[in-house]
Amino acid sequence: MSENRAMQIVSILGDITSQRVDAVVNAANSSLLPGGGVDGAIHEAAGEELLAACTALGGCEVGDAKSTPGFGLQARWIIHTVGSIYRNGRHGEPALLKSCYLRSLHVADLLGVRLIAFPAISTGAYGYPERDAARVAVSALREATTNVKLVRLIAFDRGSLRCMTEVLDQL
């Protein structure tokens, strides 16, 4: 694929649940049932209807993505993707993480999304090193062919923001 120069990628410090975008990406678990971290925050902010919608989807494979309405969020859609659990980087983790970003953009295109917010997928409980995950994310987003015009990489804290910004500047 060729680099997507029409899409802008920015990193910001913020709460993914309060983003005014067409879609937010949820770093979900394979059951799509409420978990911790970003997933728990999104389920809590979206409300009880999200649980029923996720249950109806029947789970999601690692590296894939599925969508639900945003319910109580400001975003119209939630795109749920399941990152890989990091072992040592030599068990397919980079390819699976890349797939999370590419599949999420594919689902976004099907939904007509132009503005999307991503968390740092797999860097929390799944243990993916933050800088390595940021490199995979930025590389995947830059090579994607999509109709999405703006991607916000949402950092939860200043250290994550610094990491994301540095990787964006380097790649």
KEZAKE-377001 format. One line per 2 residues: number of its first residue (from 1); for each residue x, y, z of N, C-alpha, C. Coordinates in steps of 0.2 Angstrom, whole numbers, plus 5000, padded with zeros to 4 digits. Atoms other than C-alpha are relative to their C-alpha. Example, Ala and Ser with C-alpha at 12.3 -4.5 7.8 and 13.67 -1.06 7.14 Angstrom:
1) 5004,4994,5000,5062,4978,5039,5004,5006,5000  4996,4994,4999,5068,4995,5036,4996,5005,5003
This chain:
1) 5004,4994,5000,5000,5000,5000,5004,5006,5000  4996,4993,5000,5006,5018,4997,4998,5004,5006
3) 5001,4996,4994,5007,5030,5011,4994,5005,4999  5006,4996,5000,4991,5040,5015,5002,5007,5002
5) 4998,4993,4998,4996,5058,5014,4994,5005,5001  5006,4996,4999,4978,5064,5014,4998,5000,5008
7) 5002,5001,4993,4976,5058,5032,5005,5004,5005  4996,4997,4995,4982,5069,5047,5000,4996,5006
9) 4999,5004,4994,4989,5060,5062,5002,5005,5006  4998,4996,4994,4990,5070,5079,5000,4996,5006
11) 5000,5003,4993,4994,5065,5097,4998,5005,5005  5002,4995,4995,4985,5073,5111,4999,4997,5007
13) 5001,5003,4993,4983,5071,5130,4993,5001,5001  5007,4999,4999,4965,5067,5134,4997,4993,5003
15) 5005,5006,4998,4951,5055,5139,4996,4998,4994  5003,5003,5007,4946,5044,5124,4992,5000,5001
17) 5007,5000,5000,4928,5044,5131,4997,5006,4999  5003,4994,5001,4925,5062,5129,5002,5003,4994
19) 4998,4998,5006,4932,5064,5112,4994,5001,4995  5005,4998,5005,4921,5073,5099,5002,4998,4993
21) 4998,5003,5007,4924,5062,5084,4995,4996,4998  5005,5004,5002,4915,5051,5073,5000,4993,5003
23) 4999,5007,4997,4922,5035,5081,5006,5000,5005  4994,5001,4995,4933,5030,5096,5001,4993,4999
25) 4998,5007,5001,4943,5014,5095,5000,4998,5008  5000,5003,4993,4941,5003,5111,5005,4994,4999
27) 4995,5006,4999,4956,4992,5116,4996,4995,5004  5005,5004,4997,4944,4978,5120,5004,4993,5001
29) 4998,5007,5000,4946,4960,5125,4996,4995,4996  5003,5004,5006,4941,4945,5114,4993,4999,5002
31) 5007,5001,4999,4925,4943,5123,4995,5006,4999  5003,4994,5000,4920,4961,5121,4996,5002,5006
33) 5004,4998,4994,4913,4961,5138,5005,5005,5004  4997,4995,4996,4918,4975,5150,5007,4998,5004
35) 4994,5002,4997,4936,4974,5156,5003,5006,5004  4997,4994,4996,4949,4987,5164,5002,5005,4995
37) 4997,4995,5004,4958,5002,5157,4995,5003,4995  5004,4996,5005,4952,5010,5141,4993,4996,4999
39) 5006,5004,5001,4939,4996,5139,4995,5001,5005  5005,4999,4994,4931,4998,5156,4998,5007,5000
41) 5002,4993,5000,4931,5017,5154,4995,5001,4995  5005,4999,5006,4922,5016,5137,4993,4997,5002
43) 5006,5003,4998,4909,5004,5144,4996,5004,5005  5003,4996,4995,4906,5014,5159,4997,5007,4997
45) 5003,4993,5003,4904,5031,5149,4995,4998,4995  5005,5001,5005,4894,5023,5135,4993,4998,5003
47) 5006,5002,4996,4881,5015,5147,4999,4993,4999  5002,5007,5000,4872,4999,5149,4999,4997,4993
49) 5002,5003,5007,4866,4997,5131,5006,4997,4996  4994,5003,5004,4884,4994,5125,5002,4993,5002
51) 4999,5007,4998,4885,4978,5135,4996,4995,4995  5005,5004,5005,4870,4971,5125,5003,5000,4993
53) 4998,4999,5007,4877,4977,5109,5006,4996,4999  4994,5004,5001,4894,4969,5112,4999,4992,5001
55) 5002,5007,4999,4886,4953,5118,4998,4997,4993  5003,5002,5006,4877,4952,5102,5005,4998,4994
57) 4995,5000,5005,4893,4953,5092,5004,4993,5000  4997,5007,4999,4899,4936,5099,5008,5000,5000
59) 4993,5000,4999,4917,4941,5103,5003,5003,4994  4996,4997,5005,4931,4947,5092,5007,4997,5000
61) 4993,5003,5000,4948,4939,5087,5005,5005,5001  4994,4996,4999,4965,4946,5091,5001,5003,4993
63) 4998,4996,5006,4969,4959,5077,4994,5002,4996  5006,4998,5004,4951,4961,5071,4997,5006,5003
65) 5003,4994,4997,4939,4975,5074,4992,4999,4998  5007,5000,5000,4920,4976,5076,4997,5007,5002
67) 5003,4993,4998,4908,4991,5078,4994,4999,5004  5006,4999,4997,4894,4996,5089,4998,5008,5000
69) 5001,4992,4999,4885,5013,5091,5003,5002,5006  4996,4997,4995,4893,5025,5103,4995,5001,5007
71) 5005,4999,4994,4877,5026,5115,5002,5006,5004  4999,4994,4996,4882,5038,5129,5006,5004,4998
73) 4994,4996,5002,4898,5044,5121,4998,5005,4995  5001,4995,5005,4900,5059,5111,5001,4998,4993
75) 4999,5003,5006,4906,5048,5097,4994,4996,4997  5006,5004,5003,4893,5040,5085,5001,4993,5000
77) 4998,5007,5001,4903,5024,5084,5005,4998,5005  4994,5003,4996,4914,5013,5095,5002,4994,4995
79) 4997,5005,5004,4926,5002,5085,5004,4996,5005  4996,5005,4995,4932,4987,5096,5005,4996,4997
81) 4995,5005,5003,4948,4979,5092,5004,4997,5006  4997,5004,4995,4958,4966,5101,5007,5000,4999
83) 4992,5000,5001,4977,4969,5103,5003,4993,5003  4997,5006,4998,4989,4955,5106,5004,5001,5007
85) 4996,5000,4994,4997,4951,5123,5007,4999,4998  4993,5000,5002,5015,4955,5122,5004,4995,5004
87) 4996,5005,4996,5027,4941,5126,5007,5002,4999  4993,4998,5001,5044,4946,5118,5000,5004,4993
89) 5000,4997,5007,5039,4953,5101,5002,4996,4994  4998,5005,5005,5044,4937,5092,4995,4995,4999
91) 5006,5004,5001,5027,4929,5092,4994,5003,4996  5005,4997,5004,5018,4939,5079,4997,5006,5003
93) 5003,4994,4997,5014,4953,5091,4999,5006,4995  5000,4994,5004,5019,4967,5079,4995,5000,4994
95) 5005,5001,5006,5008,4960,5064,4993,5000,5003  5007,5000,4997,4993,4957,5076,4998,5008,5002
97) 5001,4993,4998,4995,4975,5083,4998,5004,4993  5001,4997,5006,4996,4982,5065,4993,4999,4997
99) 5006,5002,5003,4981,4973,5060,4994,5003,5004  5005,4996,4996,4971,4981,5074,4999,5007,4997
101) 5001,4993,5003,4974,4998,5067,4997,5000,4993  5003,5000,5007,4971,4993,5049,4993,4997,4999
103) 5007,5002,5000,4955,4983,5053,4996,5005,5003  5004,4995,4997,4949,4997,5063,4999,5006,4995
105) 5001,4995,5005,4952,5009,5049,4995,4998,4994  5004,5003,5005,4943,4997,5037,4992,5001,5002
107) 5006,5000,4997,4928,4996,5049,4997,5008,5000  5002,4993,5000,4928,5015,5050,4998,5003,4993
109) 5002,4998,5007,4928,5017,5031,4993,4997,4999  5007,5003,5001,4912,5005,5031,4995,5005,5003
111) 5005,4996,4997,4904,5017,5043,5000,5007,4998  4999,4993,5003,4909,5033,5034,5003,5005,5005
113) 4996,4996,4995,4920,5039,5048,5005,5004,4997  4995,4996,5003,4931,5054,5044,5005,5002,5006
115) 4996,4998,4994,4938,5058,5062,4999,4994,5005  5000,5006,4996,4943,5044,5073,5006,5001,5006
117) 4995,4999,4995,4952,5043,5090,5002,4993,5002  4997,5007,4998,4964,5028,5095,5003,5001,5007
119) 4995,5000,4994,4971,5024,5112,5006,4996,4998  4994,5003,5002,4988,5016,5113,4998,4992,5002
121) 5002,5007,4999,4982,4998,5110,5005,4995,5002  4996,5005,4997,4989,4984,5120,5006,5002,5005
123) 4994,4998,4996,5001,4995,5130,4998,5000,5008  5002,5000,4993,4991,4993,5146,5001,4993,5003
125) 4999,5007,4997,4987,4976,5154,5003,4995,4995  4997,5005,5005,4993,4967,5138,5007,5001,4999
127) 4992,4999,4999,5011,4974,5141,5004,5002,4995  4996,4998,5006,5016,4980,5124,5004,5006,5002
129) 4996,4994,4999,5031,4992,5126,4997,5006,4997  5004,4994,5003,5024,5009,5123,5004,5003,4994
131) 4997,4998,5006,5037,5015,5111,5000,4995,4994  5000,5005,5005,5037,4999,5101,4992,5000,4997
133) 5007,5000,5003,5018,5000,5100,4998,5006,4996  5001,4994,5003,5018,5018,5095,5003,5000,4993
135) 4997,5000,5007,5030,5014,5080,4996,4995,4996  5005,5004,5004,5018,5000,5075,4994,5004,4998
137) 5006,4996,5001,5003,5011,5076,5001,5006,4995  4998,4995,5004,5011,5026,5067,5001,4997,4993
139) 4998,5003,5006,5018,5015,5053,4994,4997,4997  5007,5003,5003,5001,5006,5050,4996,5005,4998
141) 5004,4995,5002,4992,5022,5050,5002,5004,4994  4997,4997,5005,5004,5030,5038,4999,4996,4993
143) 5000,5004,5006,5003,5016,5026,4993,4998,4998  5007,5002,5001,4984,5013,5027,4997,5004,4994
145) 5004,4997,5005,4973,5017,5012,4993,5001,5003  5006,4999,4996,4957,5025,5020,4997,5006,4998
147) 5004,4993,5000,4944,5039,5019,5000,5004,5006  4999,4996,4993,4948,5044,5037,5004,5006,4998
149) 4996,4994,5001,4954,5062,5037,5005,5002,5005  4996,4998,4994,4960,5064,5055,5000,4994,5005
151) 4999,5005,4995,4967,5052,5067,5003,5003,5006  4998,4997,4994,4969,5057,5085,5003,4994,5004
153) 4997,5005,4996,4981,5046,5095,4999,5003,5007  5001,4997,4993,4975,5049,5113,5004,4997,5005
155) 4995,5002,4994,4988,5048,5127,4996,5001,5006  5003,5000,4994,4982,5045,5144,5004,5004,5005
157) 4995,4996,4995,4997,5053,5153,5005,5004,4996  4995,4996,5003,5011,5065,5149,5006,4996,4997
159) 4994,5005,5002,5024,5051,5147,4998,4997,4993  5003,5003,5006,5013,5043,5134,5000,5005,4994
161) 5000,4995,5005,5010,5059,5125,5007,5001,4997  4993,4999,5002,5029,5062,5124,5002,4995,4995
163) 4998,5006,5004,5032,5045,5117,4997,5000,4993  5004,5000,5006,5018,5046,5104,5003,5006,4995
165) 4998,4995,5003,5024,5063,5099,5007,4999,4997  4993,5001,5003,5042,5058,5097,5000,4995,4994
167) 5001,5005,5006,5037,5043,5086,4997,5003,4994  5003,4996,5006,5026,5054,5075,5005,5004,4997
169) 4994,4995,5003,5041,5066,5073,5005,4996,4996  4995,5004,5003,5053,5052,5069,4998,4996,4994
171) 5002,5004,5005,5043,5042,5057,4996,5004,4994
